Amino acid sequence: MIKLRNLESLGEQEVIHLLQSYIDPSDLLGTNEDAYIFNNSHPFVLINVDTMSRNSDFLPGQNWAQIGTKLVNITFSDLAAKGAAPSLFLSAMVLEKSTSENELRELTESFQKTSHKHGAKYLGGDLGSAVETVLTGVGLGSIIEGDVLARHKAQPNDLVCVTGYFGLTTIGLNHLLNPSSNKFTVVSDSLISQALNLLYNPTPRILEGTLLCNNKLANASIDSSDGLAISLHWLSQASNVGILIESLPIHPELDSYLDSPQSLLDVTMYGGEEYELVFTVPPNKIQKLETIFEKNNCKFIVIGKCSSKKEGVFVSQNGNKNPLPMKGWDSFRDKIY
């Protein structure tokens, strides 16, 4: 008799692989993507779904306006990773009966305001009641010109880039979820404040994604919300290339607080919740990328390169080339796994 495992024993990565076997792929995107595409010609129309639940995703001290704003932003972040500009946002709200009228107003107003901020319309959605609040966002976006930034198009010799620094969210999550921990007690109050702001109010890199797409600068792209390490592995596997990380994009003010190379690696690679873009660029386009990003007040950091050796993801540290474990936040195990 075959004993079926539950989702906790399977783990999130195995659950994803199981679900992928039922997904209908498009001609332009595979089955493991940030968002999905309706059509195969311009204008491309893409759709993404994201969910937040009280027990798994709401943070201590987070108000309803921040929760609604975050749901819109994380939904649009996946569209940005494909190069799409958001145009519509819809929501499904499963709310506890004790939710107040004022909380509902705060939440819904934040959906509308944040959608408008990004040039999109909020069209409402579905409503229900349950013992735990679960909020789902659906984002639609389009690409008028340029190619969809798929995960599977990275090429050997591409430079691996990110749109911002990593590490602060790790500090912030530890501060919120493990307040009795002495792990980062020496970190300054100003850095903690920055970290909490990133967690409560993440910024989707919509401008950066559309610039990469419209100017045909990047070969591949992915949103980093599940952690930098796992995002690099998804790119490597989808594109069938090796990746060597030569420079950790650690927040410069954090460097002095971490006392070992392993701490630097863990805080940079395994935090999650950053919502930066991880993308690859041919070396002959890097100067054009610099010019266009600088003109639009955007930044990027080159952290490594792709190779034809299909050996996974490695990190260069102290003259050694070490394999980077494929770990990230596991929703079914409630820990980094």
HELIX and SHEET records of a PDB file:
HELIX    1   1 LEU A    7  LEU A   10  1                                   4    
HELIX    2   2 GLU A   12  GLN A   20  1                                   9    
HELIX    3   3 ARG A   54  ASP A   57  1                                   4    
HELIX    4   4 TRP A   64  ALA A   81  1                                  18    
HELIX    5   5 GLU A  101  LYS A  117  1                                  17    
HELIX    6   6 ARG A  151  LYS A  153  5                                   3    
HELIX    7   7 LEU A  168  LEU A  177  1                                  10    
HELIX    8   8 ASP A  189  TYR A  200  1                                  12    
HELIX    9   9 ILE A  206  ASN A  214  1                                   9    
HELIX   10  10 LEU A  228  SER A  239  1                                  12    
HELIX   11  11 ASP A  255  TYR A  257  5                                   3    
HELIX   12  12 PRO A  261  MET A  269  1                                   9    
HELIX   13  13 PRO A  283  LYS A  285  5                                   3    
HELIX   14  14 ILE A  286  LYS A  295  1                                  10    
SHEET    1   A 5 TYR A  36  ILE A  37  0                                        
SHEET    2   A 5 PHE A  44  SER A  53 -1                                        
SHEET    3   A 5 VAL A 134  ILE A 143 -1                                        
SHEET    4   A 5 ALA A  85  LEU A  95 -1                                        
SHEET    5   A 5 LYS A 121  SER A 129  1                                        
SHEET    1   B 7 ALA A 220  ASP A 223  0                                        
SHEET    2   B 7 LEU A 277  VAL A 281 -1                                        
SHEET    3   B 7 LEU A 159  VAL A 162 -1                                        
SHEET    4   B 7 ILE A 301  SER A 307 -1                                        
SHEET    5   B 7 GLY A 242  ILE A 245 -1                                        
SHEET    6   B 7 VAL A 313  GLN A 317  1                                        
SHEET    7   B 7 ASN A 320  PRO A 323 -1                                        
SHEET    1   C 2 TRP A 329  ASP A 330  0                                        
SHEET    2   C 2 LYS A 335  ILE A 336 -1                                        
END                                                                             
